[in-house]
Amino acid sequence: MSDAHAPLTGVLARLGELTGRPGRLSEVLDVADLSHRTGIPVGTVAELLAGGTAPEAGLAERVRQRLDFIRENRRRPDGKRYSLGELAAIAGTSRQWLSEWRKSGMPGLEHTDRLRRFFGLPPGFFTADEPEALYEALQPVLQGLEAQADPLSRLRESGLVRLAARAPQMNARQLTTLADLAEMLITSEAAVNQPANQV
């Protein structure tokens, strides 16, 4: 397995531990959503989640595939597909140039960045290889599962646990500030976790 797959392999292993489904992550993760966010076909996402590999594709082919993916999977507010002319206008170019890009797979960076920003796609959407794109898309999933498995992880990451350990050396004003901060975090967390019908 190449170096490009190493970070993804680590994330998949950790997700397998957290979900209790090593090698069967497609059963617990939203494969269609991951595909939608990365531009990777659903079958390839499922294959990568199972520890497999993606079909080899050069940069031009990958860019072309992701351009076509946007056209097939992103819809206008009225639910209709964007025309090539509309996509060209979003990219800041002509329909003819966009048609040429779809053949060559090599649009200008400025134009792909306009498309990426318009559709709210992550940086590197057009150029990241499949393992890299999936790795990035899985980061929020992993963070959410880590937070569920260890609720204090956010406090440790923010330094609050370390700060609380220093409480014996704090003066009264510092202790009050720390207590207020902890109360604010507890209150906001309780509001987030409250069922919608109770809010």
Secondary structure by P-SEA (a helix, b strand, c coil): ccccaaaaaaaaaaaaaaaccccccccccaaaaaaaaccccaaaaaaaaaccccccccaaaaaaaaaaaaaacccccccccccaaaaaaaacccaaaaaaaaacccccaaaaaaaaaaaccccccccccaaaaaaaaaaaaaaaaaaaaccaaaaaaaaaaaaaaacccccaaaaaaaaaaaaaaaaaaaaaacccccc
